Amino acid sequence: MDKKKIMICDDDEGIIDVLEMILDEVGHKVISVNDSLKVQTAIDREQPDLLILDLWMPRLSGQEVLRILRNHSAHEKLKVIVISASRDGEQIAKDAGANLFIAKPFDLNNILDSVNALLN
C-alpha cells in the first residue's frame, strides 16, 4: 500500500494522539493541526491525501474550514472525513461537502475502514 499523507485537525489532543497512533501503525504519514485557523496553510504546504476534521472547534468550526476548502479549486477534491459528537453532525458534514461522517466516540476499526475506503 502506498504511504498516504493524512492530516488530522482537532482541538482535542487526546483524539489526535489516538488517531496518530492507529494511522501511523498501518503505515500512513500523519500530520496534526490542533488549530483550525492554521489548517488551510498546513494543507497548502503538505498536500495531504485525506483530512480528518472535527466539527466543533474554537474560532473556526470544521464546517467553516470545509466550506473554505471546497471553494478553493486546489482542494475541492481533497477527501475529508468529518468527526463529531454533534447529533446534527452528519447533516452539517454532508452540507459542507464532507466525503464521510463518523460520530464520536468512534470505533477505531471504523476509522481505519473509512480511511482505507476513501484512499483506495
Secondary structure by P-SEA (a helix, b strand, c coil): ccbbbbbbbcccaaaaaaaaaaaaaaccbbbbbccccaaaaaaaaccccccccccccccccaaaaaaaaaacccccccbbbbbccccaaaaaaaaacccccccccccaaaaaaaaaaaac
